[in-house]
Amino acid sequence: MADFDGPPKDRQAPITHRELEDALRRISQQDVRIKAFENASRWTDHARLVETYRRGRVLLAGDAAHVHSPFGGQGLSLGLVDAANLGWKLAAVIRGTMPETLLDTYTAERRPVAEAVLANTRAQIAIMRPDPQAAAMRISWRISCGSTTSTASSAR
């Protein structure tokens, strides 16, 4: 469930049964009752990306380099490929088979990929918002994908 009611007052505070039930009722406009829940977490869409993945001997990968919404599950893959890209380069430099300047290619190779993922996740958030502008984007997307359904009610 995604609640677009603004950022949480305290991102670290545990989500209470009442808070979750109230949000579900507000979003669904139904009298929802939750008997129990195992896990809930808070997140905000404060997407960000470092300017450089390397500064001297400090190298960043994964969530240390880029943060975005969890939708689409793209963050895990992005971080793993960051690690793979950096790993072989570090190994080659440590073995002495490549110069240390090889590490300077890391930002140039990985940052553009992260920029694209951040743009994609921002678009996912934008199109999910419960407002007329997002509904218009959903209709436009459906039309561009060849759907003949283009009414506002079908965009929900």
KOLBAKOL-373040 format. One record per residue (C-alpha): residue in three letters; x negated, y, z negated. Coordinates in pm, whole numbers, plus 50000, padded with zeros to 5 digits. Layout:
BEGIN
ALAXYZ...
//
This chain:
BEGIN
MET500005000050000ALA498715034550085ASP500115064249894PHE499535097750063ASP500445117649753GLY497055134349720PRO493905123249544PRO494205105349209LYS493655126348897ASP491125101048771ARG489785076949032GLN488265054848761ALA491425051148551PRO493115017148573ILE496325015948773THR499255009348542HIS502274987648608ARG504555018048592GLU502365038848824LEU502335011349087GLU506075005249058ASP506845042549080ALA504685046149392LEU506325016249558ARG509775030449485ARG508835064649621ILE507285050549939SER509865023650013GLN512875042849883GLN513995010049730ASP514514999749367VAL511364978649359ARG510534958749046ILE507084944248994LYS506924914348764ALA503134912648758PHE500084922348960GLU496554908948957ASN494474937049097ALA494824972449221SER492234998449307ARG492105034949394TRP490365049949690THR490355083249863ASP489525092350218HIS486515113650143ALA484605099950441ARG480995110650450LEU477765102250626VAL474165110650541GLU472165132250779THR469275107650789TYR468905071350691ARG465225076250610ARG463315101550408GLY459745090350357ARG459785057050174VAL463515059450092LEU465755040550334LEU469555039050310ALA471975012750438GLY475645004250399ASP477695024350150ALA474595044050047ALA474545058650400HIS478235060650488VAL481545059550303HIS485025058150453SER488465043650392PRO488675005850362PHE491225002050643GLY490164979150922GLY487414962450719GLN484774979450930GLY482554990050640LEU481284955250558SER480264948350917LEU478684982650951GLY476614977450636LEU475504942550737VAL474304954551076ASP472514983650905ALA470714958050689ALA469854935550984ASN468514965051185LEU466444977350894GLY465354942550785TRP463564932151101LYS461894966151125LEU460644964650766ALA459374929250821ALA457494939451136VAL455914969450963ILE454964949250654ARG453424921750872GLY451464948351056THR452834938751398MET454534972751441PRO453565007751330GLU455405025051045THR456885049251300LEU459225020851403LEU461215029451090ASP461895063851240THR464175047251499TYR466555034551231THR468595066851194ALA468795072351570GLU470145037151623ARG472525033751328ARG473925068551263PRO475845071251594VAL477545038051517ALA478535050451172GLU479835083051323ALA482115062851551VAL483375041251264LEU484105071951050ALA486015087651340ASN487985055451383THR488885052151016ARG489845089050998ALA492155083251297GLN493675052951122ILE494415074150815ALA495785102751024ILE498195080451216MET499435063850895ARG500475096050723PRO504215099250661ASP504725132050845PRO506175142951182GLN502735149051332ALA501625113351259ALA504955100251391ALA504285118951716MET500815103251735ARG502315068451684ILE504845074551963SER502125087352196TRP499945057252116ARG502765032852189ILE503485049952521SER499805049552619CYS499695012352537GLY502595005752772SER505425002752521THR508795014652645THR509905022452288SER509185058752219THR511805070851975ALA510855087051648SER512545059151453SER510335033251626ALA507225052051520ARG507695043151154
//
